[in-house]
């Protein structure tokens, strides 16, 4: 449901606003998805062609009457021999696997009658939903380039389909037309053999008035684009599949005619005589706010004091301490003792850890002292050996020099 003062009317170029129109009251009708689905499901059944059962059912046996003189009925009987089926009656409606009586009559209830007021409420709800952008987007229409919803054009009275397509592209409906055109594919299943080979997504719906009669001729060859006169609106086009939110392109004269067709909660001289637009049952859906309001609370009676003794539920003493204390007074002492023991164990564990750390620290210091002594001795030994090695090398060099001089 949408509500605002006026709606802009766009020119054929789509770049400028040529006029504005007050929003018709039908767009303020409540959006009743339940009514729309019920009406659509029943009206959609009226397009079915009624038929009876298969005209050859029960009449395809090889059977012939035995005639008179054999003390049996003259009903046709299955021929052959050697099986239980041979000699059994056939064709008659009293026979096993026989035809039914009057098989060409229509016994099923193929069509449905729908209450006139319900149909009008469904159409009003579908029109109101077409002005709610989230519902239109949720239905799959590409309307991000559309300047406004509902979309009203001053005129679509053009001479050719090409000119109409250009106008629809100018006002932002080209993307949705392309989506519909690209969706054409072969129908799955056996339906493709029944004169309905292709399926196509629904595109925009053009609703025109008496001043735009050429739309019937220029829009009929655009894939996915439907058109309908504003005086012949139906739920099958406004909510295909029973789903609200059809993308609608209005002409100015059709948009202005809506108040004369559906009324505005006050007018009685409307085209749908005796019809009054549906109203919301409640305007404020916040029930907590209504109940807690001062106006409601002032009229409420004080809560009654109950005289009955409340018998509480049975409690589990293993989980409820107060009940356990009543059943076993020693439980409180036992629990306190257990907690004290846990605390003592924790303190003793901490003390043992500190004692162990001190012992480990002393042992580590002793090991470090021993290691440092060993390391110092090794360094001293290496130093002594290196000094001795250097002396030996010096003596050998002097001896070799003396031999060379000789």
C-alpha positions, 0 to 999 in steps of 0.5 A, spaced: 500 500 500 502 506 498 500 513 499 502 520 497 499 526 494 500 526 487 504 522 481 508 525 476 506 524 469 512 523 464 513 525 457 514 520 451 521 522 451 522 520 459 526 526 460 521 531 463 515 531 467 509 534 463 504 534 469 502 531 475 495 527 477 493 526 484 494 518 487 487 514 486 484 511 492 485 504 489 492 505 491 491 505 498 487 499 498 490 493 503 495 488 500 491 482 501 495 476 498 490 471 501 485 474 497 489 474 490 491 467 490 484 465 492 481 469 486 487 467 481 487 460 483 479 459 481 479 464 475 484 460 472 480 454 472 475 457 467 480 457 461 480 449 461 476 446 456 471 441 460 472 433 457 469 427 459 473 420 459 477 417 453 471 415 448 474 408 447 475 406 454 472 399 456 470 398 448 477 395 446 476 388 447 475 383 442 468 380 444 462 378 441 455 375 444 454 368 444 446 369 442 441 365 445 440 358 447 446 357 452 442 359 458 447 365 459 446 373 458 446 376 451 452 380 453 458 380 449 463 375 451 471 375 451 473 370 446 479 365 446 480 359 451 485 357 456 484 363 460 480 365 466 478 371 462 475 368 456 468 368 456 467 373 461 462 379 459 465 385 456 463 392 454 457 393 459 457 398 464 456 392 469 462 388 467 469 388 469 473 392 465 467 395 461 465 402 459 462 407 464 454 409 463 454 415 458 462 416 458 461 422 453 458 426 459 462 431 463 462 429 470 467 433 473 466 440 476 471 444 471 469 451 472 469 455 478 464 461 480 468 467 484 464 472 488 464 478 485 466 483 491 472 478 492 474 479 485 474 486 485 478 486 492 483 482 489 484 487 483 484 493 488 490 489 492 494 487 485 493 495 483 496 497 490 501 492 490 504 494 483 506 501 486 510 498 491 517 498 489 520 492 493 514 487 491 515 489 483 523 487 484 521 481 488 517 479 482 523 479 478 522 485 474 527 490 472 525 497 474 531 500 477 531 505 471 524 507 472 523 514 475 517 512 479 512 507 481 506 507 479 509 509 472 504 514 468 506 516 461 502 522 458 500 518 451 502 512 448 498 513 442 504 512 436 503 509 429 508 503 430 511 498 434 518 501 433 515 508 436 512 504 442 518 500 443 522 507 443 517 510 448 518 504 453 525 504 453 525 512 454 521 511 460 526 506 463 522 499 461 527 497 456 531 493 461 525 489 463 522 488 456 529 485 454 529 480 460 522 478 458 525 477 450 531 473 452 527 468 457 524 465 451 525 457 451 522 451 449 517 448 454 519 442 458 515 436 458 509 434 453 506 441 453 511 442 447 506 438 443 500 441 445 500 448 441 504 451 447 511 450 445 515 456 448 514 459 455 516 466 456 517 471 462 512 476 463 514 483 462 511 490 463 503 491 463 501 497 459 494 499 461 491 504 456 484 508 456 480 510 451 484 516 448 490 511 446 486 505 442 492 504 438 496 501 443 492 494 442 495 494 435 502 497 436 504 493 443 501 486 440 508 484 437 512 486 443 514 479 446 512 479 454 508 486 453 501 485 455 496 490 454 489 491 457 484 497 457 483 500 464 475 498 464 477 491 463 482 489 468 483 482 471 487 479 476 490 474 471 494 479 468 495 484 474 498 478 478 500 472 473 501 466 477 497 469 483 504 473 485 503 480 486 507 486 484 506 486 476 510 492 473 505 496 470 505 502 465 499 507 465 497 512 460 494 518 463 487 518 461 487 510 464 490 513 471 485 518 471 479 514 470 481 509 476 477 513 481 471 513 477 472 505 476 473 503 484 471 510 487 475 513 493 471 511 499 466 516 499 463 516 491 457 512 490 457 514 482 462 509 480 463 504 474 463 498 479 456 500 482 455 498 490 463 497 491 467 500 496 474 499 497 477 494 502 479 497 508 485 495 513 482 492 519 487 495 524 491 502 522 496 500 528 499 493 528 503 495 534 499 491 539 503 492 545 503 499 544 495 499 543 495 495 550 500 499 554 497 505 552 494 510 557 487 510 554 486 502 554 490 501 561 485 506 564 479 502 562 482 495 565 480 492 571 485 491 576 487 484 576 484 479 581 487 476 587 487 469 586 484 465 593 487 458 591 493 455 594 498 455 588 501 448 589 508 449 586 511 444 581 515 438 585 523 440 585 529 435 585 533 436 591 539 434 588 538 440 584 535 445 589 539 446 595 533 449 599 529 443 598 535 438 600 537 442 606 530 441 609 530 433 607 537 433 610 540 438 614 547 435 614 548 437 607 549 444 608 555 442 613 557 436 608 558 442 602 561 447 607 566 441 609 567 439 602 569 446 599 574 447 605 577 441 603 578 443 596 581 450 598 586 446 602 588 442 597 589 448 592 593 451 597 597 445 598 598 444 591 600 452 590 605 451 596 608 444 593 609 448 587 613 453 590 617 448 594 619 445 587 621 451 584 626 453 589 629 446 589 629 446 582 632 453 582 638 451 587 640 444 583 640 449 576 645 454 580 649 448 582 649 445 575 651 452 572 657 452 577 660 445 575 659 447 568 662 454 568 668 450 572 669 445 567 668 450 561 674 455 565 678 449 565 677 447 558 679 454 556 685 454 560 687 447 557 686 450 550 690 456 552 696 452 554 696 447 548 696 453 544 702 457 547 706 450 547 704 449 540 707 456 538 713 455 542 715 449 538 713 452 531 718 458 533 724 453 535 723 449 528 723 455 524 730 457 527 733 451 526 731 451 519 734 458 518 741 455 521 741 449 516 740 454 510 745 459 512 750 453 512 
